Amino acid sequence: MKRKSYGRDAGLSIRMLFSGALLGALYVGFAVVLFQVLNVGLIPMILIVVGLAFFQYFTSDKLALAASGAKVVSEQDAPELHAMVERLCAMSDLPKPKIAVIDTDVPNAFATGRSPKHAAVAVTTGLWRRLEPREVEGVLAHELSHIANRDVLVMTLASFFAMLAGLLMRFGMYGGLFGGGRRDGDSGVPIWLIIFLVSMLTYFISFLLIRAISRYREYAADRGSALITGAPEYLMSALQKISSGMATIPQRDLREVEAMNAFFIIPTNVKSVTAGLFASHPPLEKRLARLAEISREMGKPVAP
């Protein structure tokens, strides 16, 4: 299977493109406000953007692995896991990523890295113990689809500009406050208030758009897993087991890894995740329904 076939869905592609275009328009508007209200110079802004972008681009995989406590394992340390990833990579025309293991009973997995050549896949010991080998393959194929689609890079860039917008706006607000609260022309409106309102609006809208893009890319990765393995029913079974397994994990353990929710195949706070605008992942029921539809398209029987 060639890489171009991963998770191709015209409807999903259109929705992701539309959300990305709205996000880009939002950041253009933010830049206009920044120049007009704060008179921020072009060169300082470029230096800040380029510096932060390079740092995040080259360290994204290392930071994610370090934040989750994942340990990169060799083929001697985890021969079965390495063999499984190698087989899936051969089937999907991908270079083999680094493989890491997180020592926690929370059943989950995630992928990270700026490109297929600089990627890593991490699984928890809890996932490896709870799932059957074919179910683990379904999960790993989902993560490899994220890598093939460069989803980590896309989401990092989307989040990066939102973070930068908030950072610069905060600096601008402090500058307005400590600069004497000068007013915008003759309108009598303090600049710090303008900055605060625009900052809140920018963050809120970008937050919703980034979450929408994240949900769409989860659907695409599910589809990619089904196409790579040819067996969407195993990913369906894995998702159900992971979701059920969360209920048996102590809240203390769930909180320890909750910061990685945006990466994990299923959020650790799965009980509180809804189908609303604020969720980073689609509802489990909708993911299972789409996988069942893909299974029917492939001519496979679907359990009632």
MOUR-V633460 format. One record per backbone hydrogen bond with DSSP energy under -1.0 kcal/mol. CO is the residue of the C=O (numbers start at 1). NH is the residue of the N-H. If there is no record, write none. Layout:
CO_NH ; CO_NH
//
This chain:
2_5 ; 3_6 ; 5_8 ; 9_13 ; 10_14 ; 11_15 ; 12_16 ; 13_17 ; 14_18 ; 15_19 ; 16_20 ; 17_21 ; 18_22 ; 19_23 ; 20_24 ; 21_25 ; 22_26 ; 23_27 ; 24_28 ; 25_29 ; 26_30 ; 27_31 ; 28_32 ; 29_33 ; 30_34 ; 31_35 ; 32_36 ; 33_37 ; 34_38 ; 34_40 ; 41_45 ; 42_46 ; 43_47 ; 44_48 ; 45_49 ; 46_50 ; 47_51 ; 48_52 ; 49_53 ; 50_54 ; 51_55 ; 52_56 ; 53_57 ; 54_58 ; 55_59 ; 56_60 ; 59_63 ; 60_64 ; 61_65 ; 62_66 ; 63_67 ; 64_68 ; 65_70 ; 71_101 ; 74_78 ; 78_82 ; 79_83 ; 80_84 ; 81_85 ; 82_86 ; 83_87 ; 84_88 ; 85_89 ; 86_90 ; 87_91 ; 88_92 ; 89_94 ; 98_121 ; 99_73 ; 100_123 ; 101_71 ; 102_104 ; 102_125 ; 104_126 ; 108_124 ; 109_265 ; 110_122 ; 112_120 ; 115_118 ; 119_98 ; 120_112 ; 121_100 ; 122_110 ; 123_102 ; 124_128 ; 125_129 ; 126_130 ; 127_131 ; 132_136 ; 133_137 ; 134_138 ; 135_139 ; 136_140 ; 137_141 ; 138_142 ; 139_143 ; 140_144 ; 141_145 ; 142_146 ; 143_147 ; 144_148 ; 145_149 ; 146_151 ; 147_150 ; 150_154 ; 151_155 ; 152_156 ; 153_157 ; 154_158 ; 155_159 ; 156_160 ; 157_161 ; 158_162 ; 159_163 ; 160_164 ; 161_165 ; 162_166 ; 163_167 ; 164_168 ; 165_169 ; 166_170 ; 167_171 ; 168_172 ; 169_173 ; 170_174 ; 171_175 ; 172_176 ; 173_177 ; 174_178 ; 176_181 ; 182_191 ; 183_185 ; 184_187 ; 189_184 ; 190_194 ; 191_195 ; 192_196 ; 193_197 ; 194_198 ; 195_199 ; 196_200 ; 197_201 ; 198_202 ; 199_203 ; 200_204 ; 201_205 ; 202_206 ; 203_207 ; 204_208 ; 205_209 ; 206_210 ; 207_211 ; 208_212 ; 209_213 ; 210_214 ; 211_215 ; 212_216 ; 213_217 ; 214_218 ; 215_219 ; 216_220 ; 217_221 ; 218_222 ; 219_223 ; 220_224 ; 221_225 ; 222_226 ; 223_227 ; 224_228 ; 225_229 ; 226_230 ; 231_234 ; 232_236 ; 233_237 ; 234_238 ; 235_239 ; 236_240 ; 237_241 ; 238_242 ; 239_243 ; 240_244 ; 241_245 ; 242_246 ; 245_248 ; 246_249 ; 250_254 ; 251_255 ; 252_256 ; 257_260 ; 258_261 ; 260_263 ; 260_264 ; 269_272 ; 276_279 ; 283_287 ; 284_288 ; 285_289 ; 286_290 ; 287_291 ; 288_292 ; 289_293 ; 290_294 ; 291_295 ; 292_296 ; 293_297 ; 294_298 ; 295_300 ; 296_299
//
